[in-house]
Amino acid sequence: AEAENARLSALLRTIGETSPDLIYAKDRDGRLIYANPATCAVLGLPAEDALGRDQMEITADQAEAAAIRATDQRIMSSGIEEIAEEPFTSPDGTFRVFRSAKAPM
C-alpha cells in the first residue's frame, strides 16, 4: 500500500508540474496549499511566496479576489462542485477570464 501511495503521489506531482493548465488547491480558509508552475506564473509569484496565502493576499484587484473567494466559499458550503468563470488581472496587467472547475474536498 505504501509503494502504491508513493507511485500515485509521484504520478499526480508529475501531472501537476507539467500541465500548462492552472492546478491548485486551497484549504478551508482559502489559503493555497498547492499551486503548480502554471498557476504560479499567472500569479506572478514563486510557489514559496504563494503557498499559505489567501486570495485577498495574492490578487491585486480586490474586487476580483472577493468574487473568487465568494465562489470558493459557496462551493465549500454547498458541497457541490461547480464550473465558474472568474475574471483575473495578472500582476503584469493582463486581464483574463478563467473557466475554473472547482470541487470541495
PyMOL commands that place a pseudoatom at each C-alpha (Angstrom):
pseudoatom trace, name=CA, resn=ALA, resi=1, chain=A, elem=C, hetatm=0, pos=[0.000, 0.000, 0.000]
pseudoatom trace, name=CA, resn=GLU, resi=2, chain=A, elem=C, hetatm=0, pos=[2.885, 2.358, 0.798]
pseudoatom trace, name=CA, resn=ALA, resi=3, chain=A, elem=C, hetatm=0, pos=[4.512, 1.730, -2.583]
pseudoatom trace, name=CA, resn=GLU, resi=4, chain=A, elem=C, hetatm=0, pos=[1.199, 2.325, -4.347]
pseudoatom trace, name=CA, resn=ASN, resi=5, chain=A, elem=C, hetatm=0, pos=[0.695, 5.612, -2.455]
pseudoatom trace, name=CA, resn=ALA, resi=6, chain=A, elem=C, hetatm=0, pos=[4.205, 6.721, -3.414]
pseudoatom trace, name=CA, resn=ARG, resi=7, chain=A, elem=C, hetatm=0, pos=[3.564, 5.807, -7.065]
pseudoatom trace, name=CA, resn=LEU, resi=8, chain=A, elem=C, hetatm=0, pos=[0.271, 7.705, -7.137]
pseudoatom trace, name=CA, resn=SER, resi=9, chain=A, elem=C, hetatm=0, pos=[1.815, 10.691, -5.387]
pseudoatom trace, name=CA, resn=ALA, resi=10, chain=A, elem=C, hetatm=0, pos=[4.635, 10.820, -7.962]
pseudoatom trace, name=CA, resn=LEU, resi=11, chain=A, elem=C, hetatm=0, pos=[2.127, 10.496, -10.813]
pseudoatom trace, name=CA, resn=LEU, resi=12, chain=A, elem=C, hetatm=0, pos=[-0.039, 13.337, -9.512]
pseudoatom trace, name=CA, resn=ARG, resi=13, chain=A, elem=C, hetatm=0, pos=[3.018, 15.512, -8.877]
pseudoatom trace, name=CA, resn=THR, resi=14, chain=A, elem=C, hetatm=0, pos=[4.230, 14.921, -12.450]
pseudoatom trace, name=CA, resn=ILE, resi=15, chain=A, elem=C, hetatm=0, pos=[0.809, 15.763, -13.899]
pseudoatom trace, name=CA, resn=GLY, resi=16, chain=A, elem=C, hetatm=0, pos=[0.595, 18.963, -11.864]
pseudoatom trace, name=CA, resn=GLU, resi=17, chain=A, elem=C, hetatm=0, pos=[4.143, 20.077, -12.527]
pseudoatom trace, name=CA, resn=THR, resi=18, chain=A, elem=C, hetatm=0, pos=[3.976, 19.545, -16.297]
pseudoatom trace, name=CA, resn=SER, resi=19, chain=A, elem=C, hetatm=0, pos=[0.429, 20.688, -17.066]
pseudoatom trace, name=CA, resn=PRO, resi=20, chain=A, elem=C, hetatm=0, pos=[0.012, 24.009, -18.862]
pseudoatom trace, name=CA, resn=ASP, resi=21, chain=A, elem=C, hetatm=0, pos=[-3.333, 24.328, -17.057]
pseudoatom trace, name=CA, resn=LEU, resi=22, chain=A, elem=C, hetatm=0, pos=[-3.635, 26.043, -13.706]
pseudoatom trace, name=CA, resn=ILE, resi=23, chain=A, elem=C, hetatm=0, pos=[-3.911, 23.402, -10.992]
pseudoatom trace, name=CA, resn=TYR, resi=24, chain=A, elem=C, hetatm=0, pos=[-4.170, 24.470, -7.388]
pseudoatom trace, name=CA, resn=ALA, resi=25, chain=A, elem=C, hetatm=0, pos=[-5.747, 23.531, -4.084]
pseudoatom trace, name=CA, resn=LYS, resi=26, chain=A, elem=C, hetatm=0, pos=[-6.836, 25.631, -1.137]
pseudoatom trace, name=CA, resn=ASP, resi=27, chain=A, elem=C, hetatm=0, pos=[-7.592, 24.768, 2.448]
pseudoatom trace, name=CA, resn=ARG, resi=28, chain=A, elem=C, hetatm=0, pos=[-10.947, 25.551, 4.068]
pseudoatom trace, name=CA, resn=ASP, resi=29, chain=A, elem=C, hetatm=0, pos=[-9.713, 29.038, 4.957]
pseudoatom trace, name=CA, resn=GLY, resi=30, chain=A, elem=C, hetatm=0, pos=[-8.960, 29.760, 1.293]
pseudoatom trace, name=CA, resn=ARG, resi=31, chain=A, elem=C, hetatm=0, pos=[-5.163, 29.580, 1.634]
pseudoatom trace, name=CA, resn=LEU, resi=32, chain=A, elem=C, hetatm=0, pos=[-3.221, 27.972, -1.204]
pseudoatom trace, name=CA, resn=ILE, resi=33, chain=A, elem=C, hetatm=0, pos=[-1.811, 24.595, -0.212]
pseudoatom trace, name=CA, resn=TYR, resi=34, chain=A, elem=C, hetatm=0, pos=[-0.723, 23.591, -3.731]
pseudoatom trace, name=CA, resn=ALA, resi=35, chain=A, elem=C, hetatm=0, pos=[-0.014, 25.642, -6.844]
pseudoatom trace, name=CA, resn=ASN, resi=36, chain=A, elem=C, hetatm=0, pos=[1.560, 24.175, -9.947]
pseudoatom trace, name=CA, resn=PRO, resi=37, chain=A, elem=C, hetatm=0, pos=[4.074, 26.164, -12.035]
pseudoatom trace, name=CA, resn=ALA, resi=38, chain=A, elem=C, hetatm=0, pos=[1.356, 27.378, -14.446]
pseudoatom trace, name=CA, resn=THR, resi=39, chain=A, elem=C, hetatm=0, pos=[-0.613, 28.818, -11.528]
pseudoatom trace, name=CA, resn=CYS, resi=40, chain=A, elem=C, hetatm=0, pos=[2.469, 30.490, -10.079]
pseudoatom trace, name=CA, resn=ALA, resi=41, chain=A, elem=C, hetatm=0, pos=[3.280, 32.030, -13.478]
pseudoatom trace, name=CA, resn=VAL, resi=42, chain=A, elem=C, hetatm=0, pos=[-0.177, 33.623, -13.710]
pseudoatom trace, name=CA, resn=LEU, resi=43, chain=A, elem=C, hetatm=0, pos=[0.032, 34.839, -10.111]
pseudoatom trace, name=CA, resn=GLY, resi=44, chain=A, elem=C, hetatm=0, pos=[3.487, 36.238, -10.757]
pseudoatom trace, name=CA, resn=LEU, resi=45, chain=A, elem=C, hetatm=0, pos=[4.742, 34.544, -7.592]
pseudoatom trace, name=CA, resn=PRO, resi=46, chain=A, elem=C, hetatm=0, pos=[7.038, 31.612, -6.877]
pseudoatom trace, name=CA, resn=ALA, resi=47, chain=A, elem=C, hetatm=0, pos=[5.336, 28.782, -5.003]
pseudoatom trace, name=CA, resn=GLU, resi=48, chain=A, elem=C, hetatm=0, pos=[7.124, 29.620, -1.750]
pseudoatom trace, name=CA, resn=ASP, resi=49, chain=A, elem=C, hetatm=0, pos=[5.542, 33.104, -1.825]
pseudoatom trace, name=CA, resn=ALA, resi=50, chain=A, elem=C, hetatm=0, pos=[2.078, 31.935, -2.920]
pseudoatom trace, name=CA, resn=LEU, resi=51, chain=A, elem=C, hetatm=0, pos=[1.564, 28.975, -0.594]
pseudoatom trace, name=CA, resn=GLY, resi=52, chain=A, elem=C, hetatm=0, pos=[-0.150, 29.737, 2.685]
pseudoatom trace, name=CA, resn=ARG, resi=53, chain=A, elem=C, hetatm=0, pos=[-1.684, 32.962, 1.381]
pseudoatom trace, name=CA, resn=ASP, resi=54, chain=A, elem=C, hetatm=0, pos=[-5.354, 33.567, 0.642]
pseudoatom trace, name=CA, resn=GLN, resi=55, chain=A, elem=C, hetatm=0, pos=[-6.959, 35.109, -2.424]
pseudoatom trace, name=CA, resn=MET, resi=56, chain=A, elem=C, hetatm=0, pos=[-7.033, 38.612, -0.966]
pseudoatom trace, name=CA, resn=GLU, resi=57, chain=A, elem=C, hetatm=0, pos=[-3.257, 38.488, -0.461]
pseudoatom trace, name=CA, resn=ILE, resi=58, chain=A, elem=C, hetatm=0, pos=[-2.310, 37.177, -3.899]
pseudoatom trace, name=CA, resn=THR, resi=59, chain=A, elem=C, hetatm=0, pos=[-4.724, 39.076, -6.140]
pseudoatom trace, name=CA, resn=ALA, resi=60, chain=A, elem=C, hetatm=0, pos=[-4.062, 42.756, -6.784]
pseudoatom trace, name=CA, resn=ASP, resi=61, chain=A, elem=C, hetatm=0, pos=[-7.647, 43.597, -7.780]
pseudoatom trace, name=CA, resn=GLN, resi=62, chain=A, elem=C, hetatm=0, pos=[-9.568, 43.218, -4.527]
pseudoatom trace, name=CA, resn=ALA, resi=63, chain=A, elem=C, hetatm=0, pos=[-12.966, 43.057, -6.281]
pseudoatom trace, name=CA, resn=GLU, resi=64, chain=A, elem=C, hetatm=0, pos=[-11.729, 40.101, -8.341]
pseudoatom trace, name=CA, resn=ALA, resi=65, chain=A, elem=C, hetatm=0, pos=[-10.274, 38.495, -5.216]
pseudoatom trace, name=CA, resn=ALA, resi=66, chain=A, elem=C, hetatm=0, pos=[-13.559, 38.932, -3.317]
pseudoatom trace, name=CA, resn=ALA, resi=67, chain=A, elem=C, hetatm=0, pos=[-15.534, 37.359, -6.173]
pseudoatom trace, name=CA, resn=ILE, resi=68, chain=A, elem=C, hetatm=0, pos=[-13.184, 34.348, -6.322]
pseudoatom trace, name=CA, resn=ARG, resi=69, chain=A, elem=C, hetatm=0, pos=[-13.316, 33.976, -2.546]
pseudoatom trace, name=CA, resn=ALA, resi=70, chain=A, elem=C, hetatm=0, pos=[-17.141, 34.132, -2.594]
pseudoatom trace, name=CA, resn=THR, resi=71, chain=A, elem=C, hetatm=0, pos=[-17.260, 31.384, -5.235]
pseudoatom trace, name=CA, resn=ASP, resi=72, chain=A, elem=C, hetatm=0, pos=[-14.903, 29.214, -3.183]
pseudoatom trace, name=CA, resn=GLN, resi=73, chain=A, elem=C, hetatm=0, pos=[-16.953, 29.724, -0.017]
pseudoatom trace, name=CA, resn=ARG, resi=74, chain=A, elem=C, hetatm=0, pos=[-20.212, 28.937, -1.826]
pseudoatom trace, name=CA, resn=ILE, resi=75, chain=A, elem=C, hetatm=0, pos=[-18.772, 25.683, -3.171]
pseudoatom trace, name=CA, resn=MET, resi=76, chain=A, elem=C, hetatm=0, pos=[-17.389, 24.660, 0.228]
pseudoatom trace, name=CA, resn=SER, resi=77, chain=A, elem=C, hetatm=0, pos=[-20.687, 25.483, 1.952]
pseudoatom trace, name=CA, resn=SER, resi=78, chain=A, elem=C, hetatm=0, pos=[-22.849, 23.655, -0.584]
pseudoatom trace, name=CA, resn=GLY, resi=79, chain=A, elem=C, hetatm=0, pos=[-20.509, 20.697, -1.053]
pseudoatom trace, name=CA, resn=ILE, resi=80, chain=A, elem=C, hetatm=0, pos=[-21.321, 20.807, -4.767]
pseudoatom trace, name=CA, resn=GLU, resi=81, chain=A, elem=C, hetatm=0, pos=[-18.701, 21.121, -7.483]
pseudoatom trace, name=CA, resn=GLU, resi=82, chain=A, elem=C, hetatm=0, pos=[-19.088, 23.968, -9.923]
pseudoatom trace, name=CA, resn=ILE, resi=83, chain=A, elem=C, hetatm=0, pos=[-17.715, 25.410, -13.143]
pseudoatom trace, name=CA, resn=ALA, resi=84, chain=A, elem=C, hetatm=0, pos=[-17.062, 29.110, -12.576]
pseudoatom trace, name=CA, resn=GLU, resi=85, chain=A, elem=C, hetatm=0, pos=[-15.958, 31.890, -14.894]
pseudoatom trace, name=CA, resn=GLU, resi=86, chain=A, elem=C, hetatm=0, pos=[-13.597, 34.092, -12.918]
pseudoatom trace, name=CA, resn=PRO, resi=87, chain=A, elem=C, hetatm=0, pos=[-12.030, 37.376, -14.043]
pseudoatom trace, name=CA, resn=PHE, resi=88, chain=A, elem=C, hetatm=0, pos=[-8.403, 37.829, -13.041]
pseudoatom trace, name=CA, resn=THR, resi=89, chain=A, elem=C, hetatm=0, pos=[-5.879, 40.570, -13.719]
pseudoatom trace, name=CA, resn=SER, resi=90, chain=A, elem=C, hetatm=0, pos=[-2.281, 39.327, -13.603]
pseudoatom trace, name=CA, resn=PRO, resi=91, chain=A, elem=C, hetatm=0, pos=[0.414, 41.420, -11.926]
pseudoatom trace, name=CA, resn=ASP, resi=92, chain=A, elem=C, hetatm=0, pos=[1.606, 42.472, -15.405]
pseudoatom trace, name=CA, resn=GLY, resi=93, chain=A, elem=C, hetatm=0, pos=[-1.856, 43.919, -16.107]
pseudoatom trace, name=CA, resn=THR, resi=94, chain=A, elem=C, hetatm=0, pos=[-3.052, 41.114, -18.394]
pseudoatom trace, name=CA, resn=PHE, resi=95, chain=A, elem=C, hetatm=0, pos=[-6.802, 40.605, -17.964]
pseudoatom trace, name=CA, resn=ARG, resi=96, chain=A, elem=C, hetatm=0, pos=[-8.162, 37.089, -18.404]
pseudoatom trace, name=CA, resn=VAL, resi=97, chain=A, elem=C, hetatm=0, pos=[-11.321, 35.214, -17.622]
pseudoatom trace, name=CA, resn=PHE, resi=98, chain=A, elem=C, hetatm=0, pos=[-10.635, 31.703, -16.379]
pseudoatom trace, name=CA, resn=ARG, resi=99, chain=A, elem=C, hetatm=0, pos=[-13.123, 28.888, -16.598]
pseudoatom trace, name=CA, resn=SER, resi=100, chain=A, elem=C, hetatm=0, pos=[-12.437, 27.026, -13.383]
pseudoatom trace, name=CA, resn=ALA, resi=101, chain=A, elem=C, hetatm=0, pos=[-13.641, 23.588, -12.359]
pseudoatom trace, name=CA, resn=LYS, resi=102, chain=A, elem=C, hetatm=0, pos=[-13.863, 23.681, -8.569]
pseudoatom trace, name=CA, resn=ALA, resi=103, chain=A, elem=C, hetatm=0, pos=[-14.845, 20.991, -6.112]
pseudoatom trace, name=CA, resn=PRO, resi=104, chain=A, elem=C, hetatm=0, pos=[-14.798, 20.711, -2.327]
pseudoatom trace, name=CA, resn=MET, resi=105, chain=A, elem=C, hetatm=0, pos=[-12.643, 18.012, -0.730]
for i in range(1, 105): cmd.bond("trace and resi %d" % i, "trace and resi %d" % (i + 1))
show_as sticks, trace
zoom trace
